[in-house]
Amino acid sequence: MKKQILLLLVSLVSVYAWAQTIKSKDLPAVKRTAMARIDKQYDTYKQAALNIWKYSEVGYKEYKSTAQLQELLTKNGFTVEAGVAGIPTAFVASYGTGKPVIGILAEFDALPGLSQEAVPEKKADPSRAAGHACGHHLFGVASVAAAIELKETMMQTGLKGTIKVYGTPAEEGGAGKVYMVREKLFDGVDIVMHWHPGSRNAANPSTSLANVSAKFRFHGTSAHAAGAPERGRSALDAVEAMNHMVNMMREHIPSDTRIHYIITAGGEAPNVVPDYAEVYYYARHPKRDVLAGIFERIKKIADAAAMGTETRVEYEIIGGVYDLLPNEPLARLMHANLTTVGGVAYTPDELEFGRKIQQSLIGSSPALSNASVVEPFKVDAQGSGGSTDVGDVSYVVPTVGLVTATWVPGVPAHSWQAVACGGVDIGIKGMMVAAKTLALTGIDLLNDGTQIQKAKEDYQKRIGPDFKYSALIGDRKPALDYRDK
């Protein structure tokens, strides 16, 4: 009890120590100035985003992309520490000193196999084997833009604190942030902000699915498939047996579970019994303890498949992420700032681009005008159904995020349509909405320590008094080769 009282007193002292330099009547003017400064850099940020869009570098291979962001930050007075947490493309960039410490996440990895030109019909770019179908080229640049604006506002107003930009590689299955959390790079941070590209504008306290991913590798015995099939033991048979049993298991697991897989290796020639095959699995569930039990069953199925085909199996955990912990006070604050910024307005040419994009979609599409609308605040908002390594961050620091309309309304993530929208001003405009919203929210947090105190109270209530963070990936090193074939 004494320890809790002491911690509360320390927290309150910290709150009062943060000088509220901006008077309430001046705050709207400061925010208008901040938005105007970001708008003046439209061409700079657009070019940076389109450069990363063209690079289309997959997880842990984002050397040009991370260099682009680090260069922007360095030119604007940030000190950059590169190669953190044993990841060559990860970085932490810092400006300022003392409390509060505001972290901003920046992603920049692309997805394999989604090459696409910036046109409203499916047309792969032969120069690229990947594409930014989740908009992380926009994600990273908007976060950097917001951080730079917060630095400018601090210089102009005298607000005190520290801004940290976390360059986080390999969100798409590589769990880059998990290694950064595990290395305690978020220790001492008061609040973390993030955002994500999407087809709407919202800042609700939503959650996400916990996720474990693994590669199962089967080893058999090769032989002539026609001349001596009895001498072979097919690793591919084992993969197919595993997949079949997992698919039968779907009837007997919670309905909100998600399991996906791809066969990444299955032999080289039909007339050779494959002595090696590999299958790459994702398993997801809203609760990580339930997910743990489901994954144990998947491992048992792999063992059974190996036993039944007289092969040998081994598996490697590639990634594992927590569900996203919402924070209602922070979400309300960010929603207010998103409402101030507003949504995305399309030009006539962009409307035509959008109509053509929507014609390629399966099912009905929302009105294009929805891109200009900020959705009403919802306390019990559901997540996208996906997973993110931001979840791990949210369990060690109070975290808040938003989504903005960087894609035409109705466009799903991980599609060629998302890649196309991200390569034109439709995507850039949504990126600028995110940059402004992050910056305005950061100004509020720097200016008013009570906002941070409310966020910390909500965070503590959700995690409980006995929570101790433990990474789902265990003590493995970063899977820097997980995109290698």
RODO-2510 file (C-alpha; in nm, 4 decimals, decimal comma):
residues 485
     n   res          X          Y          Z
     1     m     0,0000     0,0000     0,0000
     2     k     0,2837     0,2391     0,0934
     3     k     0,4541     0,1612    -0,2369
     4     q     0,1379     0,2456    -0,4325
     5     i     0,0973     0,5769    -0,2457
     6     l     0,4634     0,6624    -0,3143
     7     l     0,4217     0,5878    -0,6852
     8     l     0,1114     0,8064    -0,6969
     9     l     0,2939     1,0963    -0,5298
    10     v     0,5848     1,0641    -0,7709
    11     s     0,3416     1,0640    -1,0619
    12     l     0,1620     1,3740    -0,9320
    13     v     0,4913     1,5561    -0,8803
    14     s     0,5814     1,4730    -1,2390
    15     v     0,2500     1,6126    -1,3584
    16     y     0,3012     1,9438    -1,1803
    17     a     0,6626     1,9610    -1,2957
    18     w     0,5555     1,9759    -1,6596
    19     a     0,5240     2,3469    -1,7266
    20     q     0,2003     2,4265    -1,9040
    21     t     0,3580     2,6911    -2,1249
    22     i     0,0652     2,7373    -2,3621
    23     k    -0,2319     2,9224    -2,2181
    24     s    -0,5689     2,7717    -2,3046
    25     k    -0,6735     3,0718    -2,5154
    26     d    -0,3558     3,0383    -2,7229
    27     l    -0,3812     2,6623    -2,7841
    28     p    -0,6091     2,6767    -3,0919
    29     a    -0,3699     2,9238    -3,2569
    30     v    -0,0707     2,7008    -3,1807
    31     k    -0,2520     2,4057    -3,3358
    32     r    -0,3497     2,6028    -3,6469
    33     t     0,0118     2,7033    -3,6886
    34     a     0,1235     2,3426    -3,6510
    35     m    -0,1170     2,2217    -3,9196
    36     a    -0,0119     2,5017    -4,1533
    37     r     0,3554     2,4115    -4,1101
    38     i     0,2839     2,0479    -4,1955
    39     d     0,0895     2,1552    -4,5050
    40     k     0,3861     2,3642    -4,6224
    41     q     0,5955     2,0477    -4,6281
    42     y     0,3418     1,8545    -4,8380
    43     d     0,5775     1,8060    -5,1327
    44     t     0,8669     1,7006    -4,9093
    45     y     0,6651     1,4376    -4,7274
    46     k     0,4949     1,3233    -5,0456
    47     q     0,8286     1,2604    -5,2131
    48     a     0,9627     1,0705    -4,9130
    49     a     0,6526     0,8491    -4,9045
    50     l     0,6621     0,7806    -5,2781
    51     n     1,0319     0,6938    -5,2569
    52     i     0,9556     0,4290    -4,9944
    53     w     0,6538     0,3148    -5,2015
    54     k     0,8917     0,2545    -5,4939
    55     y     1,1509     0,0785    -5,2786
    56     s     0,8855    -0,1705    -5,1569
    57     e     1,1264    -0,3439    -4,9203
    58     v     0,9969    -0,6399    -4,7199
    59     g     1,0484    -0,7054    -4,3495
    60     y     1,4035    -0,6664    -4,2159
    61     k     1,5241    -0,5748    -4,5667
    62     e     1,4123    -0,2087    -4,5525
    63     y     1,7573    -0,0511    -4,5830
    64     k     1,6654     0,2311    -4,8227
    65     s     1,3361     0,2986    -4,6487
    66     t     1,4838     0,3327    -4,3013
    67     a     1,7618     0,5527    -4,4406
    68     q     1,4985     0,7841    -4,5924
    69     l     1,3266     0,8336    -4,2575
    70     q     1,6494     0,8657    -4,0612
    71     e     1,7742     1,1310    -4,3013
    72     l     1,4565     1,3378    -4,2593
    73     l     1,4859     1,3218    -3,8821
    74     t     1,8575     1,3988    -3,8717
    75     k     1,8135     1,7052    -4,0960
    76     n     1,5516     1,8309    -3,8538
    77     g     1,7570     1,8110    -3,5370
    78     f     1,6873     1,4600    -3,4091
    79     t     1,9605     1,2346    -3,2760
    80     v     1,9305     0,8903    -3,4349
    81     e     2,0450     0,5615    -3,2865
    82     a     2,0372     0,3022    -3,5634
    83     g     2,0509    -0,0769    -3,5556
    84     v     1,8800    -0,1139    -3,2179
    85     a     1,7532    -0,4436    -3,0685
    86     g     1,9797    -0,6438    -3,2990
    87     i     1,7868    -0,5272    -3,6082
    88     p     1,9884    -0,3401    -3,8738
    89     t     1,6879    -0,1400    -4,0006
    90     a     1,5420    -0,0447    -3,6590
    91     f     1,6154     0,2930    -3,5012
    92     v     1,5209     0,5340    -3,2235
    93     a     1,5364     0,9069    -3,2987
    94     s     1,5184     1,1565    -3,0102
    95     y     1,4688     1,5274    -2,9578
    96     g     1,4437     1,7230    -2,6320
    97     t     1,5016     1,6312    -2,2692
    98     g     1,3035     1,5433    -1,9630
    99     k     0,9384     1,4647    -1,9097
   100     p     0,6984     1,3911    -2,0596
   101     v     0,8439     1,1391    -2,3037
   102     i     0,6201     1,0908    -2,6073
   103     g     0,6938     0,8014    -2,8435
   104     i     0,5710     0,7799    -3,2016
   105     l     0,5851     0,4534    -3,3969
   106     a     0,6967     0,4491    -3,7608
   107     e     0,6568     0,1445    -3,9863
   108     f     0,7951     0,1048    -4,3384
   109     d     0,7910    -0,2592    -4,4573
   110     a     0,6093    -0,3804    -4,7699
   111     l     0,4334    -0,7076    -4,8499
   112     p     0,5746    -0,9680    -5,0909
   113     g     0,3911    -1,0545    -5,4103
   114     l     0,1777    -0,7392    -5,4364
   115     s     0,3620    -0,5408    -5,6989
   116     q     0,1333    -0,2786    -5,8544
   117     e     0,1607     0,0438    -6,0492
   118     a    -0,0208     0,3587    -5,9372
   119     v    -0,3146     0,3017    -6,1720
   120     p    -0,6803     0,2027    -6,1046
   121     e    -0,6570    -0,1349    -6,2756
   122     k    -0,4524    -0,4379    -6,1783
   123     k    -0,1103    -0,3906    -6,3367
   124     a     0,2011    -0,5313    -6,1761
   125     d     0,5236    -0,3336    -6,1877
   126     p     0,7880    -0,5725    -6,3304
   127     s     1,0639    -0,3848    -6,1483
   128     r     0,9282    -0,4765    -5,8045
   129     a     0,8344    -0,8075    -5,6439
   130     a     0,6560    -0,6484    -5,3470
   131     g     0,4144    -0,3655    -5,2774
   132     h     0,2942    -0,1369    -4,9986
   133     a    -0,0466    -0,2987    -4,9681
   134     c    -0,0716    -0,1984    -4,6025
   135     g     0,0452     0,1585    -4,6571
   136     h     0,3481     0,1482    -4,4329
   137     h     0,5314     0,3913    -4,6617
   138     l     0,2680     0,6436    -4,5512
   139     f     0,2774     0,5259    -4,1892
   140     g     0,6469     0,5971    -4,1415
   141     v     0,6490     0,9355    -4,3116
   142     a     0,3410     1,0694    -4,1293
   143     s     0,4916     0,9699    -3,7948
   144     v     0,8181     1,1428    -3,8802
   145     a     0,6287     1,4515    -3,9995
   146     a     0,4365     1,4680    -3,6716
   147     a     0,7557     1,4346    -3,4686
   148     i     0,9260     1,7118    -3,6663
   149     e     0,6261     1,9391    -3,6110
   150     l     0,6257     1,8669    -3,2379
   151     k     0,9908     1,9670    -3,2294
   152     e     0,9071     2,2927    -3,4112
   153     t     0,6203     2,3654    -3,1713
   154     m     0,8436     2,2999    -2,8713
   155     m     1,1000     2,5447    -3,0075
   156     q     0,8352     2,8119    -3,0732
   157     t     0,6376     2,7787    -2,7496
   158     g     0,8852     2,6644    -2,4890
   159     l     0,7047     2,3370    -2,4220
   160     k     0,9359     2,0872    -2,2544
   161     g     0,9709     1,7155    -2,2979
   162     t     1,1223     1,4451    -2,5155
   163     i     0,9994     1,3192    -2,8515
   164     k     1,1091     0,9716    -2,9614
   165     v     1,0433     0,8224    -3,3042
   166     y     1,0686     0,4439    -3,3152
   167     g     1,1591     0,3088    -3,6575
   168     t     0,9980    -0,0348    -3,6384
   169     p     1,0733    -0,2851    -3,9174
   170     a     0,8909    -0,6015    -4,0195
   171     e     0,5448    -0,5387    -3,8771
   172     e     0,4095    -0,7796    -4,1382
   173     g     0,4764    -1,1038    -3,9549
   174     g     0,8262    -1,0264    -3,8343
   175     a     0,7233    -0,8798    -3,4964
   176     g     0,9919    -0,6114    -3,5066
   177     k     0,8445    -0,4093    -3,2211
   178     v     0,8408    -0,7134    -2,9943
   179     y     1,2203    -0,7283    -2,9956
   180     m     1,2330    -0,3548    -2,9228
   181     v     0,9946    -0,3990    -2,6295
   182     r     1,1933    -0,6983    -2,5081
   183     e     1,5100    -0,4852    -2,5140
   184     k     1,3310    -0,2314    -2,2913
   185     l     1,3579     0,0498    -2,5458
   186     f     1,0209     0,1816    -2,4287
   187     d     1,1192     0,2068    -2,0625
   188     g     1,0598     0,5586    -1,9335
   189     v     0,8208     0,6504    -2,2147
   190     d     0,4956     0,8055    -2,0916
   191     i     0,2725     0,7721    -2,3983
   192     v     0,3086     0,6049    -2,7394
   193     m     0,1160     0,7184    -3,0473
   194     h     0,0679     0,5354    -3,3754
   195     w    -0,1673     0,5293    -3,6711
   196     h    -0,2530     0,3108    -3,9678
   197     p    -0,3605     0,3615    -4,3278
   198     g    -0,7141     0,2542    -4,4103
   199     s    -1,0309     0,3444    -4,5988
   200     r    -1,1979     0,5512    -4,3247
   201     n    -1,1176     0,8077    -4,0541
   202     a    -1,1541     0,6963    -3,6919
   203     a    -0,9810     0,7080    -3,3535
   204     n    -1,1668     0,4578    -3,1416
   205     p    -1,0255     0,2518    -2,8515
   206     s    -1,0284    -0,0703    -3,0521
   207     t    -0,8280    -0,3874    -3,0092
   208     s    -0,6649    -0,6515    -3,2331
   209     l    -0,5930    -1,0255    -3,2409
   210     a    -0,3034    -1,1904    -3,0656
   211     n    -0,0977    -1,3838    -3,3185
   212     v     0,1625    -1,6605    -3,3284
   213     s     0,3364    -1,7507    -3,6528
   214     a     0,5666    -2,0458    -3,7183
   215     k     0,7290    -2,2394    -3,9997
   216     f     0,6923    -2,6193    -3,9823
   217     r     0,9676    -2,8042    -4,1695
   218     f     0,9325    -3,1701    -4,2599
   219     h     1,2224    -3,3952    -4,3599
   220     g     1,1632    -3,7200    -4,5493
   221     t     1,3480    -3,9506    -4,7892
   222     s     1,3750    -3,8875    -5,1607
   223     a     1,3285    -4,1581    -5,4238
   224     h     1,2141    -4,2035    -5,7819
   225     a     0,8401    -4,1361    -5,7675
   226     a     0,7675    -4,4038    -6,0340
   227     g     1,0654    -4,6390    -6,0212
   228     a     1,0964    -4,6831    -5,6434
   229     p     0,8142    -4,5002    -5,4640
   230     e     0,8217    -4,7506    -5,1766
   231     r     1,1704    -4,6271    -5,0865
   232     g     1,0553    -4,2663    -5,0441
   233     r     0,8927    -4,0874    -4,7535
   234     s     0,7314    -3,7669    -4,8769
   235     a     0,7794    -3,4480    -4,6757
   236     l     0,5071    -3,2943    -4,8908
   237     d     0,2661    -3,5683    -4,7832
   238     a     0,3378    -3,4662    -4,4261
   239     v     0,2605    -3,0998    -4,5005
   240     e    -0,0631    -3,1943    -4,6719
   241     a    -0,1597    -3,4265    -4,3874
   242     m    -0,0936    -3,1475    -4,1373
   243     n    -0,2997    -2,8977    -4,3335
   244     h    -0,5877    -3,1442    -4,3635
   245     m    -0,5948    -3,2122    -3,9907
   246     v    -0,5751    -2,8437    -3,9045
   247     n    -0,8680    -2,7787    -4,1348
   248     m    -1,0684    -3,0511    -3,9572
   249     m    -0,9769    -2,8884    -3,6248
   250     r    -1,1446    -2,5612    -3,7280
   251     e    -1,4848    -2,7057    -3,6311
   252     h    -1,3637    -2,7635    -3,2761
   253     i    -1,2010    -2,4335    -3,1813
   254     p    -1,3552    -2,0970    -3,0846
   255     s    -1,5268    -1,9358    -3,3832
   256     d    -1,3286    -1,6125    -3,3492
   257     t    -1,0027    -1,7989    -3,4149
   258     r    -0,8194    -1,7325    -3,7408
   259     i    -0,5693    -1,9793    -3,8922
   260     h    -0,3930    -1,9302    -4,2267
   261     y    -0,1053    -2,1059    -4,3986
   262     i     0,0965    -2,1213    -4,7185
   263     i     0,3210    -2,4002    -4,8464
   264     t     0,6601    -2,2351    -4,8922
   265     a     0,8454    -2,5454    -5,0122
   266     g     0,7034    -2,8647    -5,1591
   267     g     0,9623    -3,0274    -5,3791
   268     e     1,1327    -2,9487    -5,7087
   269     a     1,0034    -3,2091    -5,9553
   270     p     0,6908    -3,4308    -5,9620
   271     n     0,8931    -3,7452    -6,0324
   272     v     1,1061    -3,7044    -5,7195
   273     v     0,9593    -3,7837    -5,3793
   274     p     1,0218    -3,4586    -5,1861
   275     d     1,2592    -3,5027    -4,8962
   276     y     1,1901    -3,1508    -4,7681
   277     a     0,8743    -2,9422    -4,7396
   278     e     0,7769    -2,6383    -4,5359
   279     v     0,4459    -2,4791    -4,4380
   280     y     0,4149    -2,1298    -4,2837
   281     y     0,1306    -2,0867    -4,0320
   282     y    -0,0424    -1,7930    -3,8636
   283     a    -0,2814    -1,8526    -3,5731
   284     r    -0,4831    -1,5698    -3,4163
   285     h    -0,7327    -1,5170    -3,1362
   286     p    -0,8507    -1,2128    -2,9343
   287     k    -0,7064    -1,3654    -2,6144
   288     r    -0,3448    -1,4739    -2,6095
   289     d    -0,4030    -1,7433    -2,3431
   290     v    -0,6653    -1,9094    -2,5660
   291     l    -0,4295    -1,8731    -2,8618
   292     a    -0,1563    -2,0549    -2,6695
   293     g    -0,3783    -2,3611    -2,6337
   294     i    -0,4737    -2,3552    -3,0019
   295     f    -0,1118    -2,3359    -3,1071
   296     e    -0,0265    -2,6323    -2,8862
   297     r    -0,2877    -2,8341    -3,0773
   298     i    -0,1355    -2,7254    -3,4080
   299     k     0,2034    -2,8500    -3,2895
   300     k     0,0502    -3,1847    -3,1934
   301     i    -0,1011    -3,2124    -3,5398
   302     a     0,2412    -3,1494    -3,6946
   303     d     0,3878    -3,4305    -3,4821
   304     a     0,1025    -3,6589    -3,5869
   305     a     0,1558    -3,5753    -3,9542
   306     a     0,5218    -3,6631    -3,9233
   307     m     0,4465    -3,9871    -3,7436
   308     g     0,1876    -4,0929    -3,9996
   309     t     0,4174    -4,0281    -4,2965
   310     e     0,7375    -4,1549    -4,1292
   311     t     0,9019    -3,8172    -4,1680
   312     r     1,0629    -3,5832    -3,9167
   313     v     0,9316    -3,2367    -3,8239
   314     e     1,0803    -2,9304    -3,6597
   315     y     0,9266    -2,5885    -3,6167
   316     e     1,0513    -2,2332    -3,5722
   317     i     0,8511    -1,9540    -3,4100
   318     i     0,8733    -1,6593    -3,6487
   319     g     0,6606    -1,4068    -3,4639
   320     g     0,4232    -1,3666    -3,1759
   321     v     0,2300    -1,0552    -3,0795
   322     y    -0,0103    -0,9493    -2,8074
   323     d    -0,3586    -0,8177    -2,8666
   324     l    -0,3862    -0,4378    -2,8734
   325     l    -0,4731    -0,2840    -2,5359
   326     p    -0,7111     0,0117    -2,5844
   327     n    -0,6883     0,3344    -2,3838
   328     e    -1,0128     0,5303    -2,3692
   329     p    -0,8860     0,8690    -2,2382
   330     l    -0,6160     0,8813    -2,5046
   331     a    -0,8595     0,7705    -2,7750
   332     r    -1,1030     1,0484    -2,6816
   333     l    -0,8221     1,3025    -2,6987
   334     m    -0,7053     1,1782    -3,0368
   335     h    -1,0614     1,1640    -3,1721
   336     a    -1,1117     1,5303    -3,0788
   337     n    -0,7978     1,6242    -3,2707
   338     l    -0,8930     1,4093    -3,5702
   339     t    -1,2277     1,5901    -3,5766
   340     t    -1,0408     1,9215    -3,5770
   341     v    -0,8255     1,8101    -3,8705
   342     g    -1,1125     1,6543    -4,0702
   343     g    -1,1071     1,3921    -4,3421
   344     v    -0,9881     1,3768    -4,7034
   345     a    -1,1348     1,5809    -4,9909
   346     y    -1,1009     1,4345    -5,3413
   347     t    -1,0498     1,6324    -5,6619
   348     p    -1,2567     1,5424    -5,9709
   349     d    -0,9658     1,3362    -6,1079
   350     e    -0,9320     1,1531    -5,7763
   351     l    -1,3048     1,0816    -5,7735
   352     e    -1,2712     0,9231    -6,1172
   353     f    -0,9721     0,7193    -5,9960
   354     g    -1,1793     0,6135    -5,6960
   355     r    -1,4771     0,5061    -5,9065
   356     k    -1,2536     0,2883    -6,1227
   357     i    -1,0948     0,1336    -5,8129
   358     q    -1,4356     0,0555    -5,6637
   359     q    -1,5460    -0,1155    -5,9854
   360     s    -1,2715    -0,3742    -5,9275
   361     l    -1,3853    -0,4591    -5,5741
   362     i    -1,5982    -0,7577    -5,4787
   363     g    -1,9292    -0,6558    -5,3211
   364     s    -2,0790    -0,3132    -5,2671
   365     s    -1,8676    -0,0104    -5,1790
   366     p    -1,9322     0,2883    -4,9505
   367     a    -1,9788     0,6356    -5,0943
   368     l    -1,6538     0,8031    -5,1974
   369     s    -1,7584     1,1024    -4,9872
   370     n    -1,7013     0,8875    -4,6770
   371     a    -1,3316     0,9705    -4,7058
   372     s    -1,4146     1,3222    -4,5872
   373     v    -1,6062     1,2023    -4,2805
   374     v    -1,4692     1,1378    -3,9317
   375     e    -1,6586     0,8488    -3,7756
   376     p    -1,8350     0,9061    -3,4414
   377     f    -1,6478     0,7945    -3,1314
   378     k    -1,7266     0,4396    -3,0159
   379     v    -1,6084     0,3004    -2,6839
   380     d    -1,6714    -0,0641    -2,7765
   381     a    -1,5263    -0,0412    -3,1264
   382     q    -1,4049    -0,3652    -3,2826
   383     g    -1,0652    -0,3975    -3,4439
   384     s    -0,9913    -0,4794    -3,8054
   385     g    -0,9569    -0,8510    -3,7360
   386     g    -0,5847    -0,8326    -3,7989
   387     s    -0,2844    -0,8435    -3,5683
   388     t    -0,0079    -0,5963    -3,4966
   389     d     0,3087    -0,5864    -3,2920
   390     v     0,1842    -0,2530    -3,1582
   391     g    -0,0024    -0,4822    -2,9189
   392     d     0,3159    -0,5587    -2,7268
   393     v     0,3965    -0,1883    -2,7001
   394     s     0,0472    -0,1202    -2,5635
   395     y     0,1071    -0,3613    -2,2746
   396     v     0,4160    -0,1734    -2,1532
   397     v     0,3164     0,1897    -2,2297
   398     p    -0,0255     0,3591    -2,2610
   399     t    -0,0801     0,3614    -2,6366
   400     v    -0,3221     0,5338    -2,8743
   401     g    -0,3781     0,5162    -3,2492
   402     l    -0,6011     0,6186    -3,5338
   403     v    -0,6839     0,5178    -3,8890
   404     t    -0,7207     0,7582    -4,1813
   405     a    -0,8592     0,7272    -4,5335
   406     t    -0,5466     0,6708    -4,7377
   407     w    -0,7359     0,4275    -4,9622
   408     v    -1,0616     0,4706    -5,1501
   409     p    -1,3576     0,3797    -4,9222
   410     g    -1,4217     0,0074    -4,9416
   411     v    -1,0661    -0,0918    -5,0362
   412     p    -0,9314    -0,3719    -4,8136
   413     a    -0,5788    -0,3861    -4,6820
   414     h    -0,3320    -0,6255    -4,8457
   415     s    -0,4791    -0,5693    -5,1926
   416     w    -0,3435    -0,4321    -5,5185
   417     q    -0,6031    -0,1559    -5,4887
   418     a    -0,4417    -0,0406    -5,1633
   419     v    -0,1009    -0,0336    -5,3328
   420     a    -0,2403     0,1764    -5,6192
   421     c    -0,4069     0,4293    -5,3867
   422     g    -0,0883     0,4617    -5,1841
   423     g     0,1059     0,5653    -5,4937
   424     v    -0,1079     0,8730    -5,5703
   425     d    -0,2288     1,1820    -5,3837
   426     i    -0,5292     0,9937    -5,2456
   427     g    -0,2865     0,8151    -5,0161
   428     i    -0,0732     1,1209    -4,9473
   429     k    -0,3747     1,3275    -4,8371
   430     g    -0,4740     1,0614    -4,5846
   431     m    -0,1147     1,0523    -4,4634
   432     m    -0,1225     1,4263    -4,3977
   433     v    -0,4437     1,3908    -4,1946
   434     a    -0,2621     1,1382    -3,9762
   435     a     0,0468     1,3590    -3,9404
   436     k    -0,1607     1,6562    -3,8257
   437     t    -0,3691     1,4487    -3,5835
   438     l    -0,0605     1,2957    -3,4237
   439     a     0,1016     1,6376    -3,3946
   440     l    -0,2039     1,8014    -3,2352
   441     t    -0,2422     1,5141    -2,9902
   442     g     0,1258     1,5414    -2,9033
   443     i     0,0850     1,9135    -2,8345
   444     d    -0,1987     1,8370    -2,5921
   445     l     0,0112     1,5752    -2,4140
   446     l     0,3123     1,8057    -2,3832
   447     n     0,0953     2,0916    -2,2615
   448     d    -0,1305     1,9133    -2,0115
   449     g     0,0117     1,6483    -1,7789
   450     t    -0,3345     1,5529    -1,6522
   451     q    -0,4035     1,3896    -1,9903
   452     i    -0,1111     1,1561    -1,9362
   453     q    -0,2168     1,0824    -1,5800
   454     k    -0,5665     0,9805    -1,6956
   455     a    -0,4124     0,7575    -1,9627
   456     k    -0,1855     0,5874    -1,7098
   457     e    -0,4762     0,5230    -1,4746
   458     d    -0,6764     0,3618    -1,7564
   459     y    -0,3744     0,1545    -1,8589
   460     q    -0,3124     0,0308    -1,5052
   461     k    -0,6763    -0,0626    -1,4607
   462     r    -0,6718    -0,2735    -1,7776
   463     i    -0,3481    -0,4654    -1,7169
   464     g    -0,4142    -0,5252    -1,3477
   465     p    -0,1726    -0,5148    -1,0526
   466     d     0,0026    -0,8452    -1,1215
   467     f     0,0739    -0,8198    -1,4935
   468     k     0,4287    -0,8894    -1,6067
   469     y     0,5186    -0,8638    -1,9725
   470     s     0,6670    -1,1722    -2,1363
   471     a     0,7228    -1,1852    -2,5122
   472     l     0,5407    -1,4628    -2,6996
   473     i     0,8538    -1,5135    -2,9114
   474     g     1,0523    -1,6214    -2,6068
   475     d     1,4232    -1,5479    -2,6213
   476     r     1,4755    -1,6101    -2,9934
   477     k     1,6791    -1,3563    -3,1904
   478     p     1,5100    -1,1422    -3,4580
   479     a     1,4067    -1,3576    -3,7547
   480     l     1,5993    -1,1427    -4,0016
   481     d     1,5662    -1,4055    -4,2751
   482     y     1,1929    -1,4778    -4,2387
   483     r     1,1200    -1,3366    -4,5851
   484     d     1,3942    -1,5444    -4,7476
   485     k     1,2836    -1,8384    -4,9586
***
